[in-house]
Amino acid sequence: MKDIVRYFETQHTKRTFKKRTTILYQGEVPRHMYVVLKGVVKTYSLNHSGEEQVINLYAKGDLFPIPWLFGKTSHSLYYHQAQTDCVLACIDRDLFLDVLQKNTELQQLLLSDLATLYTGSLVHVTALEQSRAKEKVLTILHYLCLAKGSEFKPGKFKVELHLTHSIIASLSGLTRETTALELSNLKKQGVVKYTARYYLIDKIAIEKLLGEDNFANLKLS
């Protein structure tokens, strides 16, 4: 949905959120839908111990909250927080749905985006089901390629989400220490390279390490 705002050039407002600012609280009724223009938004829930469980990350062009947008819930299911300084476009829900109903090009863009989100969610669930830490981290990296990455070479993906070890740990259901160790080992193997701003991931190497059977029904290409 990288071009979604162009359909509402004069019909949206912009809001700026500083890093770590809560955009939506769990249970809050949104006033409008959001599209990320700049930065990264983290979606999370809190477990019984008060610890964050990261659900998703939204980057440039992504819209949220999708369940509320399509009337599947009357409120926000999760917390939404600015992972970095963010600029968001605010669009009226009724206006968006009206334009969507009349514009087939926008429908195709949204369908493609939802298909990517669905596929990524399947891989995320698969990661949580893995029994070994290495497989959990590998599967989360595969999820990031599919759902959040841009392919800059065949099989090579760049993910620009300001990912920390803590976020990878939360996504995979591991401790930060275990996650850091596994990422360090995978970096030595050339499977992943990372900085504070982006990850470079070898998707082909991941699939070889995990086995093709794990991804028989989860490939986008």
N, C-alpha and C positions, 0 to 999 in steps of 0.2 A: 504493500500500500504506500509506496514511496511518493506517489503523486496525488494522493487523495485530497490534499488541501487545495489543489488547483481547481477543484470543482466547487470550492466555497471561498473564492478569493476575497469577496467583499462581504461574506456572511459568517465570518468567524472573528474571534478576538484572541489575543495572545496574552499568556500569563507566564511569568518567570518564577521559578522555584529554586531556592538555594539548596545546595547539597544537604541531605538528611531531613529535608522538610517533608512532612506528611501531606500528600495530595488528597488522598481519600482514606478514611478510617473504615475498618471492617464494620459493616452494618449501616454505614452512612448512605443516605439516598443522594446519588449524584445529581448535580444541577444540569449537567451537559456531558457529552462525550469528549474525550481528549485525543489529540494526535500529537505524537512527539515530533517536534521540529528540531530540537537540539538536546543532546544529553541522553541519559539513561534513567529509566524508572524501574524500580524494583517492586515486585509484588510478593507479599509474604503473609503467612499466618503465624500465630504464636501457639506453641504446644503447652501442655499442662505445667511445664517448668518455666514458662515465660521465654523460651528460646525461639528464635526466628527459624521458620522453615520456608526457604525461598521457593516460590511457585513459578515465577516467570520473570523475565527481564524484557523491557520494551525499549527499543532504540528508535532512531530517526525513521519516521514514516509509519510506525506502529500505532494502532488505536486501542483504546480501552475506556471503560470496562465492557467487554464484549457481551457477557451474559445479560447485563442490565440493558445494553443497547438494543438487544433483540427481545426484551421482555421476558427473559427466562428467570429473572429475579428482580425484586423491587428495590434492591439495595446492593451495595458493594460486598462481594463475598470475601474480599481480602483487604489488607492494608496495601496502599500504594505510596511509595516513598521515592523522593528524588535521590538516586544513587550518586549522581553528579549534579552540578548546576544544570537546570533544565529550562527550556522554552517550550511551552505547549500551546497548541491551537485548541480553542474551545468552540465546539459546534453544537447547536441545538439538536437534540435527538430526533424530534419530529421532522425537522428540516432535512437531516441526513437521510432518514428513511424514505422521505418523499422523493428526494433526488435519486436515491438508490433504485427505487421502484421504476423510475422513468429512464434511467441511464444504463444501457447494457454494458458499456465499457467499464463503468464503475462496478457493476455486478461481477464482471469477469475478474477484475482486480481483487475484489473482496473474496471471491471464491478461491482464487489462487492463494491468497494470504491465509485463509482459514484452513486450506488443505495443508499448507506448510506447518501451521500451528498444530493441527491434528497429528501429523506425522511426527513432529518433534515431541508431542506429548506422549505418544506411544513409546518412543525411544527413552524418554525420561522415566516412564513407568518401568521399562525394562531395566534401566540402570538401578532403580531402587530394589528390584527383585534379585539382583546379583548377590552372590554369597561372599565373594572375595573383593577386597578393596581395589585391587588393580582393575578388575573387570568393571566395577562401579565407575571408577574415574574414566576409563576408556569409553564406556558407554555414554557418560555425560559429555565427553568431548565430541563424540559422534552426534549427540543431540544438538550441541552448539553449532556444529557444521550445518546440519540440516535446517535448523530453525532460525539461526542467527547469523550464519556465516555468508561470506561472499567468496566465490571461487575465483582465485586470481591465476591459477594454473590448474591443469587437469588433476583432480584429486587433492588439491591444496586449497585450504580455506583460511580466510582471515576473519576473525571475530573481534569487533571493536566495541567492547562493553565495559571496559575498566573492571575486569574480573579480578577479585581477590581470592586467595586460598580459602577464605571463610565462606565466600559465596559458592565456590565449587564444592566445598565440604557440605554446605547446607543442601545444595541440589542433589548430592549423591548420598546423603544420610551418613556421612562419616565425620570424624573429628578433624579439626583443622590440621593437627600434627600429622595424622595419617595421610591426609590429602596432599600436604606439602611434600611428604616423602615420596608418594607415588608419582606426583608431577615431576619431581626432581629426577626420578628414575626414567620416566618417559622422555624427559628432555634430553637425557644422556643418550637415549636410543634414537633420537631424532624424530620422534613422533610429534612432539610439540615444542614450540618456542614461544616465550611470552615475555611481555613487559608489563608495566602498570597500565598501559593504554590498550593493548591488544594481544590476542593469541594467534599464532600461526599453527594450523593443525593439518597433519597428513591423514586425511580420511581413509585413503587406501591402506596405509600401514595399520590403522586402527582395525579395519575390517579383517585384515590378515591375522592380526593378533587374537581377535575374538572369534574368528571363524565365520565363513560366509552364511552358514545356516541361521545365525542370529539376525541377519538383515535381509533374508529372502523376501520378506513382505514389507520392508520399511524403506526402500530406496526411492528417491525422487527422480533419479536419472538412470 
